[in-house]
Amino acid sequence: MRLLIDRAGVARFTQISATRHVDDRHYYIARDALAMVVCRNGLKLGQHLVGQVIDARIGWDNGTRGFVLECDEGKRHSKATLYRGVNGKADLTLSEFLARAPRP
């Protein structure tokens, strides 16, 4: 899936964790939805990605401790994993992804 990173979507996320895997991952959690973004391959969610189309996988996380807010542990979250920038038209915006996510 190709995800367009829009300014309104970025503004709703805050970084919660970073790990040093082979691909240097950064984890972000939405403040107002049960949604998370995992950036891989050195990507970081921020204003520098606004307007870019990113190769992403959309799925679920079961509220894994340490990667979601403590009050939302064990609750199912929508998850977008971002891999790399791509050319072409987006299938979905980050804001649309958030609109589809469960609410706390």
C-alpha positions in Angstrom: 0.0 0.0 0.0 1.2 3.5 -0.7 0.5 6.0 2.2 0.6 9.7 1.7 2.1 11.4 4.8 -0.1 14.5 5.4 0.6 17.3 7.8 -2.6 16.8 9.8 -1.8 13.1 10.3 1.8 13.7 11.4 0.6 16.3 14.0 -1.5 13.6 15.8 1.4 11.3 16.6 4.1 11.4 19.2 7.3 9.2 19.4 7.0 6.6 22.1 10.1 4.4 21.5 13.1 3.7 19.3 15.0 0.5 18.9 18.3 -0.4 17.3 17.3 -3.3 15.1 19.1 -4.0 11.8 16.8 -1.3 10.2 16.7 1.3 13.1 13.0 1.4 14.0 11.1 4.3 15.5 7.6 3.9 17.1 4.9 6.5 17.2 1.5 6.5 18.9 -1.5 8.6 18.1 -2.8 10.8 21.0 -6.5 10.4 20.1 -6.9 7.0 18.5 -5.7 3.4 19.0 -3.1 3.7 16.2 0.6 3.4 15.8 3.2 4.0 13.2 6.4 2.0 13.0 9.1 3.6 10.8 11.8 1.2 9.5 15.0 1.6 7.5 15.9 4.9 9.3 12.7 6.7 8.5 11.4 9.1 11.1 7.8 10.4 11.2 7.9 14.2 11.0 7.4 17.3 8.9 10.2 16.3 6.5 8.0 13.4 5.3 4.9 15.6 4.7 3.8 15.3 1.0 5.8 12.1 0.4 4.2 8.8 -0.6 5.6 5.9 1.4 5.5 2.1 0.9 3.6 0.9 3.9 2.0 -2.2 5.3 -1.3 -1.7 7.2 -2.2 -4.2 10.0 -2.9 -4.6 13.7 -1.0 -4.7 17.0 -2.5 -6.2 20.1 -1.4 -3.3 22.3 2.2 -4.5 23.0 3.6 -3.1 26.2 6.3 -0.5 25.7 5.0 0.4 22.2 1.6 1.9 23.2 0.4 4.1 26.0 0.3 2.3 29.3 -3.5 3.0 29.6 -4.0 1.3 26.2 -1.9 -1.9 26.7 -3.7 -5.0 25.5 -6.1 -3.0 23.3 -6.0 -3.6 19.6 -4.3 -0.8 17.6 -4.3 -0.1 13.9 -0.6 -0.2 12.8 1.1 1.3 9.7 4.6 0.1 9.1 6.5 2.6 6.8 9.4 1.2 4.7 10.6 3.7 2.1 9.5 6.5 -0.2 8.0 5.5 -3.6 6.7 7.3 -6.7 3.0 7.2 -7.7 -0.4 8.0 -6.4 -1.2 7.2 -2.8 -3.9 4.7 -1.8 -4.5 6.3 1.5 -3.4 9.3 3.6 -2.1 9.1 7.1 -5.2 11.1 8.3 -7.5 8.5 6.6 -5.6 5.7 8.3 -6.3 7.5 11.6 -10.0 8.0 10.8 -10.4 4.2 10.4 -8.6 3.4 13.7 -10.4 2.3 16.8 -11.0 4.9 19.6 -9.8 4.4 23.2 
